[in-house]
């Protein structure tokens, strides 16, 4: 016998498939006489427990097989007398007595069922079996369908991941496990230029903290802020942080922070967001509520950060089924939250005007919206410096070529209301503000004499004004960055960086720097903010 190199296998009655090891010829020695029976094309199958003898193999060599009530006999060169009661015919290696019930016909029918499976766009075999049994389609024959049939094309086209079982692991203390993920970028930046949001969810209470970023690189800074704030309020340390494998969580700086803080970090497997499902679901929940609040009151998209903060604040105070109908706030602080001060996001509200700010007959309240461009300007020590509000033009309604031609925003001593210094190159009219409407002439419009916040050309107009002033004063604009101006005089260097309405001034001569600031203050209304403490997420320290 020789080693079998083909792909055929032997299928047993229980559908087990046994490999063929060798193939060749052999001789069977009977017990009753000395004659030997040669057999050809014999398979050697090590997995078989018994020897199987093929009737077709014996008859092919000229033998006659006779099956009786108690035994079976093999004859050679024997003539059988008598008329047969039934007759059949041989089909390949099988003798067929009735084509209606033969196994070969069943195999043919299974092949036909496979054909109809493909004709009906790879419908499931269970549905195909139901349609055939109940005659639900005309022209569809009733065939036998095997439920265990597996079609390769369906495996390629319909394969999907099995659902992940929810983990039974539960933490016992706050901050024992924190889930974190970065959401964004959001196409429309917020009022403060934010395009990303990073969330931190406490697994114990499901309390969520949200922080907003201009760039993903700020994730480390916000993570440090969260750790410091949460640990100070709760009185426990963060033990474990579960994140994805994105770069903001795997950078050397972030890993150094985790190591120094003695926090264990868990990463999910690549392309498996199900393992970070707490953060993924929370971000989706926050985004859904944010969109609902913005569109319900037609609030502009740049207020998405305010809507997100509101959504997180409310979610933290709503009962959850997984927390035994407790809210995250109550689970974390062991006290029921108060919601009596809640108002609809984007609703109309009236702000009281103190008596010293209005005359006897003037309005004692101003009609406002719950969300508006209103900001408390604070000093470096946290104290309130002033309350600031902007009258903003609806720049989104401007049309290119009609209201403006070019736009530009310089990015890098603060200029007070910088955009109001820009000169307009065409006439722009603005509808009256609803809070300062002329009741006698509501149809009047305002003609802008200078650029205004919200106009598409306002940043360009301001940049043109400041660049012209600096150029006349001896500053040269660098070719590498149009926002960087350098003035060199008698080996004394002054460098100025313009970032919208912020100016960063430095140099190697204190007198020249002070003179530059004085010149700017004469031409523009400036405000001194002192030494800069951070720049591009770097902390700046002055060394004498």
Secondary structure as the mmCIF struct_conf table of DSSP 4:
data_model
#
loop_
_struct_conf.conf_type_id
_struct_conf.id
_struct_conf.beg_label_comp_id
_struct_conf.beg_label_asym_id
_struct_conf.beg_label_seq_id
_struct_conf.end_label_comp_id
_struct_conf.end_label_asym_id
_struct_conf.end_label_seq_id
STRN STRN1 UNK A 2 UNK A 3
BEND BEND1 UNK A 6 UNK A 6
STRN STRN2 UNK A 9 UNK A 11
TURN_TY1_P TURN_TY1_P1 UNK A 13 UNK A 14
STRN STRN3 UNK A 17 UNK A 19
STRN STRN4 UNK A 22 UNK A 29
BEND BEND2 UNK A 31 UNK A 34
STRN STRN5 UNK A 36 UNK A 44
TURN_TY1_P TURN_TY1_P2 UNK A 46 UNK A 47
BEND BEND3 UNK A 49 UNK A 50
HELX_RH_AL_P HELX_RH_AL_P1 UNK A 55 UNK A 60
TURN_TY1_P TURN_TY1_P3 UNK A 61 UNK A 62
STRN STRN6 UNK A 63 UNK A 67
BEND BEND4 UNK A 69 UNK A 70
STRN STRN7 UNK A 72 UNK A 76
BEND BEND5 UNK A 77 UNK A 77
HELX_LH_PP_P HELX_LH_PP_P1 UNK A 79 UNK A 81
BEND BEND6 UNK A 82 UNK A 82
BEND BEND7 UNK A 85 UNK A 85
STRN STRN8 UNK A 89 UNK A 91
TURN_TY1_P TURN_TY1_P4 UNK A 92 UNK A 93
STRN STRN9 UNK A 94 UNK A 96
BEND BEND8 UNK A 97 UNK A 97
TURN_TY1_P TURN_TY1_P5 UNK A 99 UNK A 101
HELX_RH_AL_P HELX_RH_AL_P2 UNK A 103 UNK A 119
TURN_TY1_P TURN_TY1_P6 UNK A 120 UNK A 121
BEND BEND9 UNK A 122 UNK A 122
HELX_RH_AL_P HELX_RH_AL_P3 UNK A 125 UNK A 133
TURN_TY1_P TURN_TY1_P7 UNK A 134 UNK A 135
BEND BEND10 UNK A 137 UNK A 137
TURN_TY1_P TURN_TY1_P8 UNK A 138 UNK A 139
TURN_TY1_P TURN_TY1_P9 UNK A 147 UNK A 148
HELX_RH_AL_P HELX_RH_AL_P4 UNK A 152 UNK A 158
HELX_LH_PP_P HELX_LH_PP_P2 UNK A 161 UNK A 167
BEND BEND11 UNK A 172 UNK A 173
TURN_TY1_P TURN_TY1_P10 UNK A 174 UNK A 175
BEND BEND12 UNK A 176 UNK A 177
STRN STRN10 UNK A 178 UNK A 184
BEND BEND13 UNK A 187 UNK A 188
TURN_TY1_P TURN_TY1_P11 UNK A 191 UNK A 192
STRN STRN11 UNK A 196 UNK A 202
TURN_TY1_P TURN_TY1_P12 UNK A 203 UNK A 205
STRN STRN12 UNK A 208 UNK A 213
BEND BEND14 UNK A 214 UNK A 215
HELX_RH_3T_P HELX_RH_3T_P1 UNK A 216 UNK A 218
HELX_RH_AL_P HELX_RH_AL_P5 UNK A 219 UNK A 234
BEND BEND15 UNK A 235 UNK A 236
STRN STRN13 UNK A 240 UNK A 243
BEND BEND16 UNK A 245 UNK A 245
HELX_RH_AL_P HELX_RH_AL_P6 UNK A 247 UNK A 250
BEND BEND17 UNK A 251 UNK A 251
HELX_RH_AL_P HELX_RH_AL_P7 UNK A 252 UNK A 260
TURN_TY1_P TURN_TY1_P13 UNK A 261 UNK A 262
STRN STRN14 UNK A 264 UNK A 267
HELX_LH_PP_P HELX_LH_PP_P3 UNK A 268 UNK A 269
TURN_TY1_P TURN_TY1_P14 UNK A 270 UNK A 271
HELX_RH_3T_P HELX_RH_3T_P2 UNK A 273 UNK A 276
HELX_RH_AL_P HELX_RH_AL_P8 UNK A 277 UNK A 296
TURN_TY1_P TURN_TY1_P15 UNK A 297 UNK A 298
HELX_RH_3T_P HELX_RH_3T_P3 UNK A 301 UNK A 303
HELX_RH_AL_P HELX_RH_AL_P9 UNK A 304 UNK A 315
TURN_TY1_P TURN_TY1_P16 UNK A 316 UNK A 317
BEND BEND18 UNK A 318 UNK A 318
STRN STRN15 UNK A 319 UNK A 320
HELX_RH_3T_P HELX_RH_3T_P4 UNK A 321 UNK A 323
TURN_TY1_P TURN_TY1_P17 UNK A 324 UNK A 324
BEND BEND19 UNK A 325 UNK A 325
STRN STRN16 UNK A 326 UNK A 327
HELX_RH_AL_P HELX_RH_AL_P10 UNK A 328 UNK A 333
BEND BEND20 UNK A 334 UNK A 335
HELX_LH_PP_P HELX_LH_PP_P4 UNK A 336 UNK A 338
TURN_TY1_P TURN_TY1_P18 UNK A 340 UNK A 341
TURN_TY1_P TURN_TY1_P19 UNK A 345 UNK A 346
STRN STRN17 UNK A 348 UNK A 352
HELX_LH_PP_P HELX_LH_PP_P5 UNK A 353 UNK A 354
HELX_RH_3T_P HELX_RH_3T_P5 UNK A 355 UNK A 357
BEND BEND21 UNK A 358 UNK A 358
TURN_TY1_P TURN_TY1_P20 UNK A 360 UNK A 361
BEND BEND22 UNK A 362 UNK A 362
BEND BEND23 UNK A 364 UNK A 364
STRN STRN18 UNK A 365 UNK A 369
BEND BEND24 UNK A 370 UNK A 371
BEND BEND25 UNK A 373 UNK A 373
STRN STRN19 UNK A 374 UNK A 378
TURN_TY1_P TURN_TY1_P21 UNK A 380 UNK A 381
BEND BEND26 UNK A 382 UNK A 382
STRN STRN20 UNK A 384 UNK A 389
HELX_RH_3T_P HELX_RH_3T_P6 UNK A 395 UNK A 397
STRN STRN21 UNK A 400 UNK A 400
TURN_TY1_P TURN_TY1_P22 UNK A 401 UNK A 403
STRN STRN22 UNK A 404 UNK A 404
BEND BEND27 UNK A 405 UNK A 405
STRN STRN23 UNK A 414 UNK A 415
TURN_TY1_P TURN_TY1_P23 UNK A 416 UNK A 417
HELX_RH_3T_P HELX_RH_3T_P7 UNK A 418 UNK A 421
HELX_LH_PP_P HELX_LH_PP_P6 UNK A 422 UNK A 424
BEND BEND28 UNK A 425 UNK A 426
STRN STRN24 UNK A 429 UNK A 431
HELX_LH_PP_P HELX_LH_PP_P7 UNK A 432 UNK A 433
HELX_RH_3T_P HELX_RH_3T_P8 UNK A 434 UNK A 436
BEND BEND29 UNK A 439 UNK A 440
TURN_TY1_P TURN_TY1_P24 UNK A 442 UNK A 443
STRN STRN25 UNK A 445 UNK A 447
HELX_LH_PP_P HELX_LH_PP_P8 UNK A 448 UNK A 448
BEND BEND30 UNK A 449 UNK A 450
TURN_TY1_P TURN_TY1_P25 UNK A 453 UNK A 454
TURN_TY1_P TURN_TY1_P26 UNK A 456 UNK A 457
HELX_RH_AL_P HELX_RH_AL_P11 UNK A 458 UNK A 472
TURN_TY1_P TURN_TY1_P27 UNK A 473 UNK A 474
STRN STRN26 UNK A 476 UNK A 477
BEND BEND31 UNK A 479 UNK A 480
TURN_TY1_P TURN_TY1_P28 UNK A 482 UNK A 483
STRN STRN27 UNK A 484 UNK A 489
TURN_TY1_P TURN_TY1_P29 UNK A 490 UNK A 491
STRN STRN28 UNK A 492 UNK A 499
TURN_TY1_P TURN_TY1_P30 UNK A 500 UNK A 501
STRN STRN29 UNK A 502 UNK A 507
BEND BEND32 UNK A 508 UNK A 508
HELX_RH_AL_P HELX_RH_AL_P12 UNK A 510 UNK A 523
BEND BEND33 UNK A 524 UNK A 524
STRN STRN30 UNK A 526 UNK A 527
BEND BEND34 UNK A 531 UNK A 531
STRN STRN31 UNK A 534 UNK A 535
TURN_TY1_P TURN_TY1_P31 UNK A 536 UNK A 537
STRN STRN32 UNK A 538 UNK A 539
HELX_LH_PP_P HELX_LH_PP_P9 UNK A 540 UNK A 540
#
